[in-house]
Amino acid sequence: MEATIALRLPRDAASVPVIRQMLDSSLGALGVQTHIRDDIQLMLSEACSNVIKHATESDDYMVRTELSRDRCVIKVVDAGGGFEFSGTRPQAAPTAESGRGLQIMRALADDIRFVKRREKGSIVCLEKVLRFDDDAPGASLLLDDEHQLR
């Protein structure tokens, strides 16, 4: 089984809880462990908040999440001016009220990639390994090779 959620959202702070709730409900129904769900929620919030704050040339953005096997892959796509990510940005202080989003995403994600599309914005791709509660339906639905389409 694979599950995909794809939404085009207005570049408005009110859109963040919508995608968070949809993804968390899906993860909860599959029995993903709470601490993994919490990490995913925070990563997703930071990525969406960055788009809302910085993608000034765009009226909307897209979030696509894919649940497959033992992974959750989140792609946040904007059509703004994009940004350069060199990995050498100065780190914000732990007590700073802003500027810690990239640090948070890097700390929580198992893999993170940034793609700047020339004159078409940016893609932030976050991956997190899923762990399931005992007897969770997701463990058999997502991990069972016999039911995977080839």
TORKOL-4160 file (C-alpha; in steps of 0.2 Angstrom, whole numbers, padded with zeros to 4 digits, m for minus):
150
<pt num="1" X="0000" Y="0000" Z="0000"/>
<pt num="2" X="0005" Y="0018" Z="m0003"/>
<pt num="3" X="m0004" Y="0033" Z="0002"/>
<pt num="4" X="m0002" Y="0051" Z="m0005"/>
<pt num="5" X="m0009" Y="0067" Z="0000"/>
<pt num="6" X="m0007" Y="0082" Z="m0011"/>
<pt num="7" X="m0014" Y="0099" Z="m0008"/>
<pt num="8" X="m0012" Y="0116" Z="m0016"/>
<pt num="9" X="m0014" Y="0129" Z="m0002"/>
<pt num="10" X="m0015" Y="0147" Z="m0001"/>
<pt num="11" X="0001" Y="0156" Z="0006"/>
<pt num="12" X="m0008" Y="0160" Z="0022"/>
<pt num="13" X="m0004" Y="0154" Z="0040"/>
<pt num="14" X="m0021" Y="0147" Z="0041"/>
<pt num="15" X="m0016" Y="0133" Z="0029"/>
<pt num="16" X="m0003" Y="0125" Z="0040"/>
<pt num="17" X="m0015" Y="0117" Z="0052"/>
<pt num="18" X="m0025" Y="0110" Z="0038"/>
<pt num="19" X="m0011" Y="0100" Z="0030"/>
<pt num="20" X="m0004" Y="0095" Z="0048"/>
<pt num="21" X="m0021" Y="0088" Z="0053"/>
<pt num="22" X="m0023" Y="0078" Z="0037"/>
<pt num="23" X="m0006" Y="0070" Z="0038"/>
<pt num="24" X="m0007" Y="0067" Z="0057"/>
<pt num="25" X="m0024" Y="0059" Z="0055"/>
<pt num="26" X="m0017" Y="0047" Z="0041"/>
<pt num="27" X="m0002" Y="0043" Z="0052"/>
<pt num="28" X="m0012" Y="0040" Z="0067"/>
<pt num="29" X="m0024" Y="0029" Z="0058"/>
<pt num="30" X="m0009" Y="0018" Z="0052"/>
<pt num="31" X="m0002" Y="0017" Z="0070"/>
<pt num="32" X="0014" Y="0027" Z="0068"/>
<pt num="33" X="0022" Y="0030" Z="0085"/>
<pt num="34" X="0018" Y="0047" Z="0093"/>
<pt num="35" X="0035" Y="0054" Z="0094"/>
<pt num="36" X="0038" Y="0051" Z="0075"/>
<pt num="37" X="0021" Y="0059" Z="0071"/>
<pt num="38" X="0027" Y="0074" Z="0082"/>
<pt num="39" X="0043" Y="0076" Z="0073"/>
<pt num="40" X="0034" Y="0075" Z="0056"/>
<pt num="41" X="0022" Y="0088" Z="0062"/>
<pt num="42" X="0036" Y="0100" Z="0067"/>
<pt num="43" X="0046" Y="0097" Z="0051"/>
<pt num="44" X="0030" Y="0100" Z="0040"/>
<pt num="45" X="0026" Y="0116" Z="0050"/>
<pt num="46" X="0043" Y="0123" Z="0048"/>
<pt num="47" X="0044" Y="0120" Z="0029"/>
<pt num="48" X="0026" Y="0127" Z="0027"/>
<pt num="49" X="0030" Y="0142" Z="0038"/>
<pt num="50" X="0046" Y="0146" Z="0028"/>
<pt num="51" X="0036" Y="0146" Z="0012"/>
<pt num="52" X="0022" Y="0158" Z="0019"/>
<pt num="53" X="0036" Y="0170" Z="0026"/>
<pt num="54" X="0048" Y="0170" Z="0011"/>
<pt num="55" X="0040" Y="0165" Z="m0005"/>
<pt num="56" X="0033" Y="0182" Z="m0009"/>
<pt num="57" X="0031" Y="0180" Z="m0028"/>
<pt num="58" X="0018" Y="0166" Z="m0025"/>
<pt num="59" X="0000" Y="0166" Z="m0020"/>
<pt num="60" X="0000" Y="0148" Z="m0016"/>
<pt num="61" X="0011" Y="0133" Z="m0013"/>
<pt num="62" X="0009" Y="0114" Z="m0014"/>
<pt num="63" X="0012" Y="0100" Z="m0001"/>
<pt num="64" X="0014" Y="0082" Z="m0007"/>
<pt num="65" X="0016" Y="0068" Z="0006"/>
<pt num="66" X="0019" Y="0050" Z="0002"/>
<pt num="67" X="0018" Y="0036" Z="0014"/>
<pt num="68" X="0027" Y="0020" Z="0007"/>
<pt num="69" X="0035" Y="0006" Z="0016"/>
<pt num="70" X="0044" Y="0013" Z="0031"/>
<pt num="71" X="0045" Y="0031" Z="0025"/>
<pt num="72" X="0036" Y="0047" Z="0025"/>
<pt num="73" X="0042" Y="0059" Z="0011"/>
<pt num="74" X="0036" Y="0077" Z="0012"/>
<pt num="75" X="0038" Y="0089" Z="m0003"/>
<pt num="76" X="0034" Y="0107" Z="0000"/>
<pt num="77" X="0034" Y="0117" Z="m0017"/>
<pt num="78" X="0033" Y="0135" Z="m0019"/>
<pt num="79" X="0033" Y="0146" Z="m0035"/>
<pt num="80" X="0043" Y="0161" Z="m0027"/>
<pt num="81" X="0060" Y="0167" Z="m0030"/>
<pt num="82" X="0068" Y="0152" Z="m0021"/>
<pt num="83" X="0083" Y="0153" Z="m0010"/>
<pt num="84" X="0101" Y="0147" Z="m0010"/>
<pt num="85" X="0105" Y="0134" Z="0003"/>
<pt num="86" X="0124" Y="0131" Z="0005"/>
<pt num="87" X="0123" Y="0123" Z="0022"/>
<pt num="88" X="0135" Y="0137" Z="0028"/>
<pt num="89" X="0121" Y="0149" Z="0035"/>
<pt num="90" X="0125" Y="0155" Z="0052"/>
<pt num="91" X="0115" Y="0146" Z="0065"/>
<pt num="92" X="0102" Y="0155" Z="0075"/>
<pt num="93" X="0104" Y="0155" Z="0094"/>
<pt num="94" X="0094" Y="0142" Z="0102"/>
<pt num="95" X="0083" Y="0155" Z="0111"/>
<pt num="96" X="0080" Y="0165" Z="0095"/>
<pt num="97" X="0062" Y="0168" Z="0090"/>
<pt num="98" X="0065" Y="0166" Z="0072"/>
<pt num="99" X="0078" Y="0159" Z="0060"/>
<pt num="100" X="0079" Y="0141" Z="0067"/>
<pt num="101" X="0067" Y="0133" Z="0055"/>
<pt num="102" X="0081" Y="0125" Z="0044"/>
<pt num="103" X="0090" Y="0119" Z="0060"/>
<pt num="104" X="0074" Y="0111" Z="0066"/>
<pt num="105" X="0071" Y="0102" Z="0050"/>
<pt num="106" X="0089" Y="0096" Z="0048"/>
<pt num="107" X="0088" Y="0089" Z="0066"/>
<pt num="108" X="0072" Y="0080" Z="0064"/>
<pt num="109" X="0072" Y="0073" Z="0046"/>
<pt num="110" X="0082" Y="0057" Z="0042"/>
<pt num="111" X="0085" Y="0065" Z="0025"/>
<pt num="112" X="0083" Y="0083" Z="0019"/>
<pt num="113" X="0085" Y="0090" Z="0002"/>
<pt num="114" X="0083" Y="0108" Z="m0005"/>
<pt num="115" X="0081" Y="0111" Z="m0024"/>
<pt num="116" X="0081" Y="0129" Z="m0031"/>
<pt num="117" X="0071" Y="0129" Z="m0048"/>
<pt num="118" X="0077" Y="0143" Z="m0059"/>
<pt num="119" X="0064" Y="0156" Z="m0058"/>
<pt num="120" X="0051" Y="0143" Z="m0052"/>
<pt num="121" X="0054" Y="0143" Z="m0033"/>
<pt num="122" X="0060" Y="0130" Z="m0022"/>
<pt num="123" X="0057" Y="0112" Z="m0016"/>
<pt num="124" X="0060" Y="0106" Z="0001"/>
<pt num="125" X="0060" Y="0087" Z="0003"/>
<pt num="126" X="0060" Y="0079" Z="0020"/>
<pt num="127" X="0060" Y="0061" Z="0024"/>
<pt num="128" X="0057" Y="0052" Z="0040"/>
<pt num="129" X="0058" Y="0033" Z="0044"/>
<pt num="130" X="0041" Y="0027" Z="0051"/>
<pt num="131" X="0040" Y="0016" Z="0066"/>
<pt num="132" X="0024" Y="0009" Z="0071"/>
<pt num="133" X="0015" Y="0004" Z="0088"/>
<pt num="134" X="0013" Y="m0014" Z="0091"/>
<pt num="135" X="m0001" Y="m0022" Z="0081"/>
<pt num="136" X="m0003" Y="m0006" Z="0071"/>
<pt num="137" X="m0012" Y="m0008" Z="0054"/>
<pt num="138" X="0002" Y="0002" Z="0045"/>
<pt num="139" X="0015" Y="m0011" Z="0049"/>
<pt num="140" X="0006" Y="m0024" Z="0038"/>
<pt num="141" X="m0002" Y="m0012" Z="0026"/>
<pt num="142" X="0014" Y="m0002" Z="0021"/>
<pt num="143" X="0027" Y="m0015" Z="0025"/>
<pt num="144" X="0020" Y="m0030" Z="0017"/>
<pt num="145" X="0029" Y="m0034" Z="0001"/>
<pt num="146" X="0016" Y="m0047" Z="m0006"/>
<pt num="147" X="0004" Y="m0033" Z="m0008"/>
<pt num="148" X="0016" Y="m0020" Z="m0016"/>
<pt num="149" X="0012" Y="m0016" Z="m0034"/>
<pt num="150" X="0027" Y="m0019" Z="m0045"/>
